């Protein structure tokens, strides 16, 4: 596991999916794609706003928005790939990969 307030949200999401895989897969498969994308985008935007907020003094609002859009798309891609693979990859592996990459983003921004 990795530490950090923003990471708690990612951990909770992965843990929920691991606890209720059939329910989550059914929601994924049978949900409207546009609504699903909007939900994932809302979640990832919230995560990245938390990550990026402390860097506000160093970047313009436009630059922070660009970081948010680019990296939230990468996070959504990880979630989609996990679901498209029927959640066969371990949740722990997804969690570790996501947290590792979020920490790299923080390192990049310093």
Buried (B, 14 or more C-beta within 10 A) or exposed (E): EBEBEBBEBBBEBBEEBBEEBEEBBEBBEEEEEEEBEEBBBEBBBEBBBBBBEEBEEEBEEEEBBEBBEEBBEEBBEBBBEBBEEEBEEEBEEBBBEBBEBBBEBBEEBE
